[in-house]
């Protein structure tokens, strides 16, 4: 059972690592996109199109800031206490509910 708990914790952390990497990648992509749109917006004449583009940029920048905060300080996550069903994939032919639970 201890090995199953360790395997569960490892799998949980690997999944979390993938989510952090995806968020980092998305933040990098959005940073480039926002810079390009911002450069384009400065070339627009004052008016509705420029105002709409600036509003879009404000939304995108706020979203990027939120995303960046979640990526900026990665920590080793503490997995939640696993349920019996969480442990099933790591127990092979054993039941997580005890020897008489099959």
Secondary structure, 3 states (H helix, E strand, C coil): CHHHHHHHHHHHHHHHHHHHHHHHHHHHHHHHHHHHHHHHHHHCCCCHHHHHHHHHHHHHHHHHHHHHHHHHCCCCCCCCCCCHHHHHHHCCCCCCCCCCCC
